[in-house]
């Protein structure tokens, strides 16, 4: 199951602790080995794109990778 917990609509980074808590909540219902984390949508979900800079987009992707590593590298 893919958890699209990181928004692509704005550049504000989600709190990693909150992401981990939401993953833990999902793991109560689905084996954590069957879960993964991703952005909730593409970074250009409309023709005009979303109001994020390229740097913000990369920061969002780093957040996904870093959070996933912290959760699933145990």
N, C-alpha and C positions, 0 to 999 in steps of 0.2 A: 504494500500500500504506500503510495507516495503522499507525503504530507507537505502540501504547498503552503508553508508557514511564513515565507519571506516575501513581502509584497514587492512588486515591480512598479507600483504606481507612484512611489515617491522615494526620495533618496535617504530618508531617515532609517538608520540601522535598527533592527530589532535587538532587544536585549537577549544575549546568548543564554542567560539563566532562564528566561521565559520560554525560549525555544526548547531548551532541555526539559523543562517542566511539561510542556505540551506534548513532547515526544514520550515522556514517561507516562502521561495520562493515556495516550493512544496505546502504549504497550500493556495497559491493563486489559485491553480488549483483543489485541493482535500481538502475536509473538514479535518481539523487537527485531528479530532476524528477518522478519517479513516487512519491516518498515524502512522507509528512506525519507530523506529531507530534500526539498527542492524549492526554488522560487515558485510562487503561486501561478505565474503566467510568464509569457515572454516579455522582454524589455521593450518591445515595440508592438503592443497589442492593438494599436490603432495605426492608421496610415501616418498620422503625425508623430507617432511615437509617444513615449511617456516622458514626464518632466524630470528626468534624471540625467546627470552628466555621465560621461564614459567612466570617470573615476568612481562615481557612486555605484554604477553597475558592477564594476570590478570589486568594489568593497562588499557588495551584496553577495557576489559569488564566493569571495574569500570567507565571508561569514558562514555560508552554507558548508563549505569544505571544512572549516575549522570546527564548527559545531558537530558535524557528522563525525569527524575524527575523534572528538572528545567523547561522543556517545558510543560509537561502535568500535573503538579501538581498545576497549577494556578487556 
